[in-house]
């Protein structure tokens, strides 16, 4: 391969990484603003999160186009091909995280009453944990650091455990007083969005490991969300 072709290919990869860094920065800000908007019931800030989602979608499309064009022009192999394929996968996960941040922000418009401090504190804490996972995994991707990615991958257990706790607490509030059902349902969706963001961060972690080592992680994913199989005391089967 000539020096000219190598240089051109390196420039293509650099452009892909620049676009991904830009996309990651927007998504990080979306998530930060979505958490604040929900906590403060700030509909103006929530609308900004919703509007920014168009930028994320556009960048994902541009990254896909750039990646496909690079494959067609350069016909990369081995690690070079993994770089491009992983870039497409990371962009897809970032787009989904942006969607989840947008959906969380939308809840702000649906909540009119004062949020119980204890309940909101748990959801906010989940949001900050998801934020930390996202920041760390983006740093790991920028550095191609598989060890750092593995730390994020394992830390998702903590986010799942907190989600299980919040899920039970919100159900208790709804069972104690039916007037809490609407509010708690919106908070449940917000908490679930944060849990799903953690899942997308672990997706990115697995792709970083694949990029660096050329093979998938041998360990099973540390998934600790048990809410789908949780039985609620006091509910008859016909209620479920």
C-alpha positions as CSV (number, residue, x, y, z in Angstrom):
1,X,0.0,0.0,0.0
2,X,1.5,3.4,-1.0
3,X,2.1,6.2,1.5
4,X,-0.5,8.3,-0.2
5,X,-3.2,5.6,0.3
6,X,-2.2,5.0,3.9
7,X,-2.3,8.8,4.6
8,X,-5.7,9.1,2.9
9,X,-7.0,6.1,5.0
10,X,-5.7,7.6,8.2
11,X,-7.5,10.9,7.3
12,X,-10.7,9.0,6.8
13,X,-10.4,7.3,10.2
14,X,-9.5,10.6,11.8
15,X,-12.7,12.2,10.4
16,X,-14.8,9.3,11.7
17,X,-13.3,9.7,15.2
18,X,-13.9,13.5,15.1
19,X,-17.5,13.0,14.1
20,X,-18.0,10.4,16.9
21,X,-16.4,12.7,19.4
22,X,-18.7,15.5,18.4
23,X,-21.7,13.1,18.6
24,X,-20.6,11.9,22.0
25,X,-20.3,15.5,23.3
26,X,-23.8,16.4,22.2
27,X,-25.2,13.2,23.8
28,X,-23.4,13.8,27.0
29,X,-24.9,17.3,27.2
30,X,-28.3,16.0,26.3
31,X,-28.2,13.6,29.2
32,X,-27.0,16.2,31.6
33,X,-29.7,18.6,30.6
34,X,-32.4,15.9,30.6
35,X,-31.6,15.0,34.3
36,X,-31.6,18.7,35.3
37,X,-34.8,19.4,33.4
38,X,-36.7,16.5,35.1
39,X,-35.3,17.5,38.5
40,X,-36.3,21.1,38.2
41,X,-39.3,20.6,36.0
42,X,-37.7,22.9,33.5
43,X,-39.7,22.6,30.2
44,X,-37.5,25.1,28.4
45,X,-34.4,23.0,29.1
46,X,-36.3,19.9,28.2
47,X,-37.3,21.3,24.8
48,X,-33.6,22.0,24.1
49,X,-32.8,18.4,24.7
50,X,-35.5,17.3,22.4
51,X,-34.4,19.7,19.6
52,X,-30.7,18.6,19.9
53,X,-31.8,15.1,19.0
54,X,-31.9,16.1,15.4
55,X,-28.2,16.9,15.5
56,X,-27.4,13.5,16.9
57,X,-29.5,11.7,14.2
58,X,-27.8,13.7,11.5
59,X,-24.3,12.9,12.8
60,X,-25.2,9.2,13.0
61,X,-26.2,9.3,9.3
62,X,-23.0,11.1,8.3
63,X,-20.9,8.6,10.2
64,X,-22.6,5.7,8.5
65,X,-22.1,7.3,5.1
66,X,-18.5,8.1,5.8
67,X,-17.8,4.5,7.1
68,X,-19.4,2.8,4.1
69,X,-17.6,5.1,1.6
70,X,-14.3,4.4,3.4
71,X,-14.8,0.6,3.2
72,X,-15.7,0.9,-0.5
73,X,-12.7,3.1,-1.3
74,X,-10.0,1.6,0.9
75,X,-11.1,-2.1,1.3
76,X,-9.6,-2.3,4.8
77,X,-8.7,-5.6,6.5
78,X,-8.3,-6.9,10.1
79,X,-7.9,-4.1,12.7
80,X,-8.6,-1.4,10.1
81,X,-11.9,-3.0,9.2
82,X,-12.8,-3.4,12.9
83,X,-12.1,0.3,13.4
84,X,-14.8,1.2,10.9
85,X,-17.3,-1.4,11.9
86,X,-17.0,-0.4,15.6
87,X,-17.4,3.3,14.7
88,X,-20.8,2.4,13.1
89,X,-21.8,0.4,16.2
90,X,-20.8,3.1,18.6
91,X,-22.7,5.8,16.6
92,X,-25.8,3.6,16.8
93,X,-25.5,3.2,20.6
94,X,-24.9,7.0,21.0
95,X,-28.0,7.7,18.9
96,X,-30.1,5.4,21.2
97,X,-28.7,7.1,24.3
98,X,-29.7,10.5,22.7
99,X,-33.2,9.1,22.2
100,X,-33.4,7.9,25.8
101,X,-32.3,11.4,27.0
102,X,-34.9,13.0,24.8
103,X,-37.6,10.6,26.1
104,X,-36.6,11.5,29.7
105,X,-36.8,15.2,29.0
106,X,-40.3,14.7,27.5
107,X,-41.4,13.5,31.0
108,X,-40.9,17.0,32.2
109,X,-43.9,18.2,30.3
110,X,-46.1,15.5,31.8
111,X,-45.2,16.2,35.5
112,X,-47.1,19.1,37.0
113,X,-47.0,18.4,40.7
114,X,-44.1,18.8,43.1
115,X,-41.8,15.8,43.0
116,X,-41.2,13.9,46.3
117,X,-37.6,14.7,47.2
118,X,-36.7,11.2,48.2
119,X,-38.0,9.7,45.0
120,X,-36.4,12.3,42.7
121,X,-33.1,11.9,44.5
122,X,-33.0,8.2,43.5
123,X,-33.8,8.9,39.9
124,X,-31.3,11.8,39.8
125,X,-28.6,9.5,41.3
126,X,-29.3,6.9,38.6
127,X,-28.9,9.7,36.0
128,X,-25.5,10.7,37.4
129,X,-24.3,7.1,37.4
130,X,-25.4,6.7,33.8
131,X,-23.6,10.0,33.0
132,X,-20.4,8.7,34.6
133,X,-20.6,5.4,32.6
134,X,-21.1,7.4,29.4
135,X,-18.2,9.7,30.0
136,X,-15.9,6.9,31.0
137,X,-16.8,4.7,28.0
138,X,-16.3,7.6,25.6
139,X,-12.9,8.2,27.1
140,X,-12.1,4.5,26.7
141,X,-13.1,4.6,23.1
142,X,-11.0,7.7,22.3
143,X,-8.0,5.9,23.9
144,X,-8.8,2.4,22.6
145,X,-8.5,1.4,26.2
146,X,-10.0,-2.1,26.6
147,X,-9.1,-2.3,30.4
148,X,-11.0,1.0,31.0
149,X,-13.9,-0.3,28.9
150,X,-14.1,-3.5,31.0
151,X,-14.3,-1.4,34.2
152,X,-17.4,0.4,32.8
153,X,-18.8,-2.9,31.6
154,X,-18.6,-4.4,35.2
155,X,-19.8,-1.2,36.9
156,X,-23.2,-1.5,35.1
157,X,-24.2,-4.0,37.9
158,X,-24.4,-1.0,40.3
159,X,-26.7,0.9,38.0
160,X,-29.0,-2.2,37.7
161,X,-29.0,-2.6,41.5
162,X,-30.1,1.0,42.0
163,X,-32.8,0.6,39.4
164,X,-34.2,-2.5,41.2
165,X,-34.4,-0.5,44.4
166,X,-36.1,2.5,42.8
167,X,-38.5,0.3,41.0
168,X,-39.6,-1.3,44.2
169,X,-39.9,2.0,46.0
170,X,-42.0,3.6,43.3
171,X,-44.3,0.6,43.2
172,X,-44.8,0.9,47.0
173,X,-45.8,4.6,46.6
174,X,-48.3,3.6,43.9
175,X,-49.8,0.9,46.0
176,X,-50.1,3.1,49.1
177,X,-51.9,5.9,47.3
178,X,-53.4,5.6,43.8
179,X,-53.0,9.3,43.4
180,X,-49.3,8.7,43.1
181,X,-49.7,6.4,40.1
182,X,-49.3,9.0,37.3
183,X,-46.3,10.7,38.8
184,X,-44.5,7.5,39.8
185,X,-45.1,6.0,36.3
186,X,-43.3,8.9,34.7
187,X,-40.4,8.5,37.2
188,X,-40.3,4.8,36.5
189,X,-39.9,5.5,32.8
190,X,-37.2,8.0,33.6
191,X,-35.4,5.5,35.7
192,X,-35.7,2.8,33.1
193,X,-34.3,5.1,30.5
194,X,-31.2,5.6,32.7
195,X,-30.9,1.8,33.1
196,X,-31.0,1.4,29.3
197,X,-28.4,4.0,28.9
198,X,-26.1,1.9,31.0
199,X,-26.9,-1.1,28.7
200,X,-25.8,1.0,25.7
201,X,-22.6,2.0,27.5
202,X,-21.8,-1.8,28.1
203,X,-22.5,-2.4,24.3
204,X,-19.8,0.2,23.5
205,X,-17.5,-1.4,26.1
206,X,-17.9,-4.8,24.4
207,X,-17.1,-3.2,21.0
208,X,-14.0,-1.6,22.4
209,X,-12.8,-5.0,23.6
210,X,-13.5,-6.4,20.2
211,X,-11.7,-3.6,18.5
212,X,-8.6,-4.0,20.6
213,X,-8.5,-7.8,20.9
214,X,-10.2,-8.9,17.8
215,X,-12.6,-11.2,19.6
216,X,-15.8,-10.8,21.8
217,X,-15.7,-10.8,25.6
218,X,-15.7,-14.3,27.0
219,X,-17.6,-13.4,30.1
220,X,-21.4,-13.2,30.3
221,X,-22.8,-9.7,30.6
222,X,-23.2,-8.7,34.3
223,X,-27.0,-8.0,34.1
224,X,-28.7,-7.5,37.4
225,X,-32.1,-6.0,36.4
226,X,-34.6,-8.3,38.0
227,X,-37.7,-6.1,37.6
228,X,-39.2,-8.1,34.7
229,X,-39.5,-11.2,37.0
230,X,-40.5,-9.4,40.2
231,X,-43.7,-10.5,41.8
232,X,-45.6,-7.8,43.7
233,X,-47.1,-8.8,47.0
234,X,-50.8,-7.9,47.3
235,X,-51.4,-8.3,43.5
236,X,-53.5,-11.1,42.3
237,X,-52.5,-12.9,39.0
238,X,-55.4,-11.2,37.3
239,X,-53.9,-7.8,38.2
240,X,-50.6,-8.5,36.5
